[in-house]
Amino acid sequence: MGRSNAGKSTCINTLCQQRQLAYASKTPGRTQHINMFSLGKQGATDLILCDLPGYGYAAVDKVSKARWQQVMANYLVSRPQLKAVVMLADSRHGLTELDESLLDVIRSRVQAGLEFVVLLTKADKLNKTESAKALSIARLQTAGGDVQLFSALKRIGIEEAALRLFGWRQEPVASN
């Protein structure tokens, strides 16, 4: 989950080593549904990644934005199969009020054991000092939660994020 321009689809494509698994566009707001990607080998599902609609800036009307936010909040709060949440935020801007509002929505689930991490995307655009500052501020905003830098372009944090997702997977489920 993340703002409309955080790089969610690019992150999914990078972690899955696919160029066009999730549609990535330069125009924010293109993901308008919850898109699910089943990952696994030989007919088994090891992991399902969900690309949620972005929130915040998007070239769509306010009614659509409000609907997306409600659908996403309902999904995050009521989906019993949900094992983990990855929030993506542009490392140059950090967590916004909208991000913090969504953190409030899932806080009780995280406290009850839902896995959670913030990926600070576009980390290649920061120098070492700015990166350290962005990590520190995001950790404060998430009350010490897991936060890491990520860049699809410079391949920063990809292995760490992939290993984290792999660790969250459940036992394989045979496909029909």
C-alpha angles and dihedrals in degrees: 000000000000148000119313093261100039096104101251096151092044089052092052091048091049095047091047093045091235128127100210109015091115116030109249118193136175087228111084117231100037094126102078101160137045101268117198125203120196112211127193147094133271098001096314123118112222097167140003116211118198122206105205125200112267123247131215119030114031132138094248136100122275093248091058091047091051091048092051091049092051093047091049094047091049091049093050095046103039106032105105093190092059107116102172144005126215114196116198121204131173104255091219092060103029123202114340130205088267091053091049091049090055090047087056089053093057100031094102091050091049090050088051091055108278107148114240138182136166117220112202100211130203088037089156088075093064131075121227095270093047090048092053091048093048091050092048095049093046091050090053091048092051093045093247095321124156111284129171140172119251135185125171090191098053094026094240116165095355097123093045092050093046092050090049091052091046089052091054095053121115128224111295116270118210115241121234 
